[in-house]
Amino acid sequence: MPSKHTSKHSYTESEKKSIYKVMSERRDVRHFNQKPIDYETFMTILSSAHLAPSVGLMQPWRFIHITSRSLRENIHDIVDKERLLTAQALGEKKEEFLRLKVEGILQCAEVIVAALPDKRDEHIFGRRTLPEMDLASLSCAIQNMWLAARAEGIGMGWVSLFEPDALKKLLNMPADSHPIAILCLGQVDEFYKKPMLVEEEWTKERPLEEMCFTNGWNKP
């Protein structure tokens, strides 16, 4: 819920409630109903990514819109291969993991591959000691899309089960670029009430108090 604090820069109470509502109801979606997304809504969601902050204003986001069905199927094959390898790596949780729906690539309306660009070493501002800040910036762009999608009533899922080099080869990406996410967007019959992995009892959410320290690590 929004705070009661106000300043001359505050949004109205109804505007603040809308912002916090979309944050709390955003979900990583895997189940889609295969209905299309109209072009204006799709571009609104994609444009929201470009509003994100970035370190040194490097804007390190590159988005590849997948419109070829055969290409989408090839991407699905790459993901499914990694899904099986991940299951093997999980040992005794293998069968439980295999029962989870971990992607919706063939069912969603649109697929976008989000990637870091080539020639990133040219950007030093804010990255000399923390080169991973380009990844942090791309993550902000993806989060913008997630929030915009939820506000528009569109589901979005982030798929990270893939071998990067295989995806780069498939999409003819530059050698020093790096794919980070396969984003699935589409219409849904309903949104999960809780994160899907919580609903499926794969894991539990932890309270904020466990993540916050004072004046040093692990100091409550």
Sequence and secondary structure as in RCSB ss.txt:
>XXXX:A:sequence
MPSKHTSKHSYTESEKKSIYKVMSERRDVRHFNQKPIDYETFMTILSSAHLAPSVGLMQPWRFIHITSRSLRENI
HDIVDKERLLTAQALGEKKEEFLRLKVEGILQCAEVIVAALPDKRDEHIFGRRTLPEMDLASLSCAIQNMWLAAR
AEGIGMGWVSLFEPDALKKLLNMPADSHPIAILCLGQVDEFYKKPMLVEEEWTKERPLEEMCFTNGWNKP
>XXXX:A:secstr
   S   TT   HHHHHHHHHHHHH  B          HHHHHHHHHHHTTS  GGG    EEEEE  HHHHHHH
HHHHHHHHHHHHHHTGGGHHHHHTS    TTTSSEEEEEEE S GGG  TTTSS TTHHHHHHHHHHHHHHHHHH
HTT EEEEE  S HHHHHHHTT  TT EEEEEEEEE  S   SS HHHHTTS     GGGG  SSSTT  
